[in-house]
């Protein structure tokens, strides 16, 4: 099996697993909800003084 084919197989496996676990949650997310969640995450990082937002 070539390296590229193995990489594609691994990506397909994890993608399928993710979809089976989270599709019911992610399927209903809107762009606005996703952006609001990212803003909330940034606020949490700032509150906890994480280096990612310094």
MDTraj code that builds the backbone (N, CA, C; nanometers):
import mdtraj as md
import numpy as np

residues = "UNK UNK UNK UNK UNK UNK UNK UNK UNK UNK UNK UNK UNK UNK UNK UNK UNK UNK UNK UNK UNK UNK UNK UNK UNK UNK UNK UNK UNK UNK UNK UNK UNK UNK UNK UNK UNK UNK UNK UNK UNK UNK UNK UNK UNK UNK UNK UNK UNK UNK UNK UNK UNK UNK".split()
xyz = np.array([
    [0.0861, -0.1176, 0.0000],
    [0.0000, 0.0000, 0.0000],
    [0.0904, 0.1235, 0.0000],
    [0.0619, 0.2155, -0.0908],
    [0.1428, 0.3367, -0.0974],
    [0.1137, 0.4260, 0.0227],
    [0.2061, 0.5149, 0.0480],
    [0.1915, 0.6061, 0.1620],
    [0.0683, 0.6953, 0.1458],
    [0.0448, 0.7448, 0.0244],
    [-0.0710, 0.8306, -0.0005],
    [-0.2020, 0.7550, 0.0196],
    [-0.2061, 0.6310, -0.0263],
    [-0.3267, 0.5499, -0.0097],
    [-0.3514, 0.5197, 0.1380],
    [-0.2460, 0.4901, 0.2112],
    [-0.2594, 0.4644, 0.3553],
    [-0.3096, 0.5895, 0.4265],
    [-0.2563, 0.7047, 0.3874],
    [-0.2997, 0.8316, 0.4470],
    [-0.4480, 0.8557, 0.4186],
    [-0.4912, 0.8289, 0.2975],
    [-0.6322, 0.8457, 0.2617],
    [-0.7208, 0.7505, 0.3410],
    [-0.6744, 0.6284, 0.3613],
    [-0.7512, 0.5312, 0.4401],
    [-0.7668, 0.5773, 0.5846],
    [-0.6593, 0.6281, 0.6424],
    [-0.6645, 0.6770, 0.7807],
    [-0.7591, 0.7967, 0.7900],
    [-0.7485, 0.8894, 0.6957],
    [-0.8366, 1.0060, 0.6956],
    [-0.9824, 0.9643, 0.6793],
    [-1.0083, 0.8681, 0.5934],
    [-1.1453, 0.8200, 0.5732],
    [-1.1989, 0.7547, 0.7000],
    [-1.1148, 0.6762, 0.7674],
    [-1.1566, 0.6114, 0.8916],
    [-1.1959, 0.7144, 0.9962],
    [-1.1060, 0.8105, 1.0222],
    [-1.1347, 0.9099, 1.1260],
    [-1.2504, 1.0008, 1.0858],
    [-1.2617, 1.0329, 0.9586],
    [-1.3748, 1.1131, 0.9125],
    [-1.5065, 1.0410, 0.9330],
    [-1.5089, 0.9131, 0.9022],
    [-1.6297, 0.8331, 0.9211],
    [-1.6651, 0.8205, 1.0687],
    [-1.5648, 0.7980, 1.1522],
    [-1.5885, 0.7881, 1.2963],
    [-1.6434, 0.9190, 1.3504],
    [-1.5826, 1.0300, 1.3115],
    [-1.6294, 1.1613, 1.3563],
    [-1.7742, 1.1832, 1.3146],
    [-1.8041, 1.1552, 1.1887],
    [-1.9407, 1.1730, 1.1394],
    [-2.0402, 1.0891, 1.2183],
    [-2.0038, 0.9659, 1.2491],
    [-2.0970, 0.8787, 1.3214],
    [-2.1209, 0.9272, 1.4637],
    [-2.0229, 0.9945, 1.5223],
    [-2.0367, 1.0407, 1.6606],
    [-2.0987, 1.1793, 1.6719],
    [-2.0707, 1.2672, 1.5768],
    [-2.1065, 1.4077, 1.5927],
    [-2.1996, 1.4636, 1.4864],
    [-2.2408, 1.3840, 1.3900],
    [-2.3239, 1.4363, 1.2817],
    [-2.4541, 1.4967, 1.3324],
    [-2.5132, 1.4369, 1.4354],
    [-2.6390, 1.4904, 1.4876],
    [-2.6195, 1.6266, 1.5531],
    [-2.5002, 1.6554, 1.6025],
    [-2.4706, 1.7856, 1.6630],
    [-2.4289, 1.8848, 1.5551],
    [-2.3303, 1.8473, 1.4758],
    [-2.2761, 1.9370, 1.3743],
    [-2.3749, 1.9668, 1.2626],
    [-2.4619, 1.8737, 1.2341],
    [-2.5553, 1.8912, 1.1239],
    [-2.6473, 2.0107, 1.1407],
    [-2.6751, 2.0480, 1.2654],
    [-2.7657, 2.1590, 1.2913],
    [-2.6976, 2.2921, 1.3164],
    [-2.5644, 2.2937, 1.3151],
    [-2.4930, 2.4187, 1.3419],
    [-2.5013, 2.5132, 1.2229],
    [-2.5284, 2.6373, 1.2525],
    [-2.5263, 2.7398, 1.1482],
    [-2.3930, 2.8135, 1.1538],
    [-2.3666, 2.8879, 1.0517],
    [-2.2444, 2.9696, 1.0486],
    [-2.2413, 3.0647, 1.1664],
    [-2.3543, 3.1253, 1.1962],
    [-2.3621, 3.2210, 1.3062],
    [-2.3334, 3.1541, 1.4407],
    [-2.3869, 3.0340, 1.4604],
    [-2.3619, 2.9614, 1.5850],
    [-2.2145, 2.9247, 1.5979],
    [-2.1538, 2.8847, 1.4882],
    [-2.0124, 2.8488, 1.4909],
    [-1.9266, 2.9706, 1.5245],
    [-1.9551, 3.0841, 1.4624],
    [-1.8789, 3.2054, 1.4906],
    [-1.8987, 3.2512, 1.6347],
    [-2.0207, 3.2402, 1.6861],
    [-2.0470, 3.2762, 1.8257],
    [-1.9699, 3.1838, 1.9197],
    [-1.9633, 3.0564, 1.8870],
    [-1.8878, 2.9616, 1.9682],
    [-1.7390, 2.9933, 1.9696],
    [-1.6862, 3.0345, 1.8553],
    [-1.5446, 3.0724, 1.8480],
    [-1.5198, 3.1972, 1.9319],
    [-1.6108, 3.2936, 1.9255],
    [-1.5982, 3.4135, 2.0090],
    [-1.6019, 3.3782, 2.1573],
    [-1.6918, 3.2885, 2.1948],
    [-1.7002, 3.2451, 2.3349],
    [-1.5719, 3.1751, 2.3785],
    [-1.5156, 3.0945, 2.2907],
    [-1.3910, 3.0247, 2.3221],
    [-1.2771, 3.1250, 2.3414],
    [-1.2722, 3.2259, 2.2557],
    [-1.1699, 3.3299, 2.2710],
    [-1.1864, 3.4016, 2.4046],
    [-1.3101, 3.4338, 2.4414],
    [-1.3356, 3.4987, 2.5706],
    [-1.2867, 3.4119, 2.6860],
    [-1.3126, 3.2816, 2.6778],
    [-1.2676, 3.1911, 2.7832],
    [-1.1151, 3.1893, 2.7904],
    [-1.0491, 3.1857, 2.6741],
    [-0.9027, 3.1871, 2.6730],
    [-0.8495, 3.3153, 2.7366],
    [-0.9115, 3.4269, 2.7051],
    [-0.8669, 3.5542, 2.7634],
    [-0.8886, 3.5539, 2.9148],
    [-1.0028, 3.5054, 2.9586],
    [-1.0333, 3.5016, 3.1009],
    [-0.9316, 3.4149, 3.1755],
    [-0.8892, 3.3064, 3.1139],
    [-0.7932, 3.2150, 3.1773],
    [-0.6485, 3.2527, 3.1462],
    [-0.6314, 3.3614, 3.0694],
    [-0.4995, 3.4135, 3.0350],
    [-0.4132, 3.3100, 2.9626],
    [-0.4729, 3.2436, 2.8653],
    [-0.3981, 3.1471, 2.7850],
    [-0.3091, 3.2208, 2.6862],
    [-0.1947, 3.1638, 2.6586],
    [-0.0977, 3.2276, 2.5698],
    [-0.1500, 3.2445, 2.4275],
    [-0.2472, 3.1666, 2.3864],
    [-0.2954, 3.1733, 2.2479],
    [-0.3612, 3.3059, 2.2147],
    [-0.3996, 3.3840, 2.3137],
    [-0.4672, 3.5113, 2.2864],
    [-0.3876, 3.6317, 2.3353],
    [-0.2641, 3.6109, 2.3700],
    [-0.1808, 3.7237, 2.4162],
    [-0.1281, 3.8021, 2.2998],
])
top = md.Topology()
chain = top.add_chain()
for i, resn in enumerate(residues, 1):
    res = top.add_residue(resn, chain, resSeq=i)
    for name in ("N", "CA", "C"):
        top.add_atom(name, md.element.get_by_symbol(name[0]), res)
traj = md.Trajectory(xyz[None], top)
